């Protein structure tokens, strides 16, 4: 019986595997790609954090404006100068008396509702104040500081200011 040659002995020595130079070159290219991807990671995390903050701030503004539009038009002045507290999702914390709520505090908000001051453009010489629109200023600070002073904020703590118009949604004419 004739002995068959082993599969490795039939191949030439140079075709049996990768050379050391080829392996080192492949590992170097892979390392360059991994370092590049890891370099982008902090930028991606920062963008994700900023997006989450903007989403929570948008929820806070939507909550406050919706609450004001559904409340009695004459009681809008009660919203002024009160501090309100929100968590990282933009949900309002009713009280800060519990340790859990103090830990969840992420946003401090102050709502300012000045007197009737919205003037619409008209053809008349004296522009009347619109009785059905109110300008609302919402100040938001993304910091867990329950006693935050919006009048003199500490340096390095940015306060975002949003201005919204709130409309009186009660019917103008009684249909009864």
C-alpha positions as CSV (number, residue, x, y, z in Angstrom):
1,X,0.0,0.0,0.0
2,X,1.2,3.4,-1.0
3,X,1.5,6.1,1.6
4,X,-0.3,9.4,0.8
5,X,1.5,12.6,1.3
6,X,0.2,14.9,4.2
7,X,-1.6,18.0,3.0
8,X,1.0,20.3,4.5
9,X,3.9,18.7,2.8
10,X,2.4,19.1,-0.7
11,X,2.3,22.9,-0.3
12,X,5.4,25.0,-0.7
13,X,6.8,26.5,2.5
14,X,6.0,30.1,1.6
15,X,2.3,29.4,1.2
16,X,1.7,27.6,4.5
17,X,0.6,30.8,6.5
18,X,1.1,34.5,7.1
19,X,4.5,36.0,7.5
20,X,5.3,38.0,10.6
21,X,5.4,41.3,8.6
22,X,1.8,40.6,7.4
23,X,0.5,39.9,10.9
24,X,2.2,43.0,12.3
25,X,0.8,45.2,9.5
26,X,-2.7,43.8,10.0
27,X,-2.6,44.4,13.8
28,X,-1.3,48.0,13.2
29,X,-4.2,48.8,10.8
30,X,-6.7,47.3,13.3
31,X,-5.2,49.3,16.2
32,X,-5.4,52.5,14.1
33,X,-9.1,51.9,13.5
34,X,-9.9,51.1,17.2
35,X,-8.0,54.2,18.4
36,X,-10.0,56.3,15.9
37,X,-13.3,54.9,17.1
38,X,-12.4,55.4,20.7
39,X,-11.4,59.0,20.0
40,X,-15.0,59.6,18.7
41,X,-16.6,58.1,21.8
42,X,-16.3,61.2,24.1
43,X,-17.8,63.4,21.4
44,X,-20.7,61.0,21.0
45,X,-21.4,60.9,24.7
46,X,-21.3,64.7,24.9
47,X,-23.8,65.0,22.1
48,X,-26.0,62.4,23.7
49,X,-26.0,64.4,27.0
50,X,-26.8,67.7,25.3
51,X,-29.7,66.1,23.4
52,X,-31.1,64.6,26.6
53,X,-30.9,68.0,28.3
54,X,-32.6,69.8,25.3
55,X,-35.4,67.1,25.3
56,X,-36.0,67.6,29.1
57,X,-36.0,71.4,28.7
58,X,-38.6,71.1,25.9
59,X,-40.8,68.9,28.1
60,X,-40.5,71.4,30.9
61,X,-41.6,74.3,28.7
62,X,-44.4,72.3,27.1
63,X,-45.6,71.3,30.6
64,X,-45.6,74.8,32.0
65,X,-47.2,76.4,28.9
66,X,-49.9,73.7,28.7
67,X,-50.6,74.2,32.4
68,X,-50.9,77.9,31.9
69,X,-53.2,77.7,28.9
70,X,-55.6,75.3,30.7
71,X,-55.7,77.4,33.9
72,X,-57.9,80.4,34.6
73,X,-56.7,83.4,32.6
74,X,-57.0,85.7,35.6
75,X,-54.8,83.6,37.7
76,X,-51.7,83.7,35.4
77,X,-50.0,86.2,37.6
78,X,-49.8,83.6,40.4
79,X,-47.2,81.7,38.3
80,X,-44.7,84.5,38.7
81,X,-41.4,84.2,40.6
82,X,-42.1,80.7,42.0
83,X,-39.3,78.1,41.9
84,X,-40.3,74.8,40.4
85,X,-38.3,71.6,40.4
86,X,-37.9,68.9,37.7
87,X,-36.1,65.7,37.3
88,X,-33.7,64.6,34.5
89,X,-36.7,63.5,32.3
90,X,-38.5,66.9,32.6
91,X,-41.1,65.6,35.0
92,X,-42.1,68.0,37.8
93,X,-41.2,67.1,41.4
94,X,-44.1,68.0,43.7
95,X,-42.0,68.4,46.8
96,X,-38.3,68.3,47.8
97,X,-39.0,67.0,51.3
98,X,-38.0,63.4,50.6
99,X,-34.4,62.4,50.1
100,X,-35.4,60.6,46.9
101,X,-36.8,63.8,45.3
102,X,-33.7,65.8,46.4
103,X,-31.5,63.2,44.7
104,X,-33.7,63.3,41.5
105,X,-33.5,67.1,41.2
106,X,-31.9,68.2,38.0
107,X,-33.6,71.4,36.9
108,X,-34.7,74.5,38.7
109,X,-37.2,76.7,36.9
110,X,-38.7,80.1,37.4
111,X,-41.6,81.4,35.5
112,X,-42.2,85.2,35.0
113,X,-45.5,86.5,33.8
114,X,-45.5,90.2,33.4
115,X,-48.6,92.4,33.1
116,X,-50.4,92.5,29.8
117,X,-47.8,93.7,27.4
118,X,-48.3,92.0,24.0
119,X,-49.1,94.4,21.2
120,X,-50.1,93.2,17.8
121,X,-49.5,95.2,14.7
122,X,-52.6,97.1,13.5
123,X,-53.4,100.0,11.1
124,X,-54.4,102.3,13.9
125,X,-52.0,104.9,15.3
126,X,-52.3,103.6,18.8
127,X,-51.5,99.9,19.1
128,X,-53.7,98.3,21.7
129,X,-52.5,95.7,24.2
130,X,-53.9,92.3,23.3
131,X,-56.1,91.0,26.2
132,X,-55.9,87.4,25.0
133,X,-52.1,87.0,24.8
134,X,-49.5,86.9,27.6
135,X,-45.8,86.8,27.3
136,X,-44.2,84.2,29.6
137,X,-40.5,84.0,30.4
138,X,-39.2,80.6,31.6
139,X,-35.8,80.5,33.1
140,X,-34.2,77.1,33.4
141,X,-30.9,76.1,35.1
142,X,-29.6,72.6,34.8
143,X,-28.2,72.2,38.3
144,X,-29.5,70.5,41.4
145,X,-29.6,73.7,43.5
146,X,-33.0,74.0,45.2
147,X,-32.3,77.6,46.5
148,X,-31.0,78.9,43.2
149,X,-31.1,82.7,42.9
150,X,-32.0,83.6,39.3
151,X,-31.4,87.3,39.9
152,X,-27.7,86.8,40.6
153,X,-26.6,83.4,39.3
154,X,-23.1,82.2,40.3
155,X,-20.5,82.4,37.7
156,X,-20.2,79.3,35.5
157,X,-23.8,78.2,35.9
158,X,-25.7,79.0,32.7
159,X,-29.3,80.1,32.8
160,X,-31.4,79.4,29.7
161,X,-34.2,81.8,29.0
162,X,-37.2,80.9,26.9
163,X,-40.0,83.3,26.0
164,X,-43.4,81.9,25.0
165,X,-46.7,83.5,24.2
166,X,-49.7,82.0,26.0
167,X,-53.1,82.4,24.5
168,X,-56.4,82.7,26.3
169,X,-58.3,79.6,25.1
170,X,-61.6,80.4,26.7
171,X,-64.3,81.2,24.2
172,X,-64.6,84.8,23.3
173,X,-68.4,84.7,22.7
174,X,-70.8,82.7,24.8
175,X,-72.9,80.6,22.5
176,X,-75.8,79.9,24.9
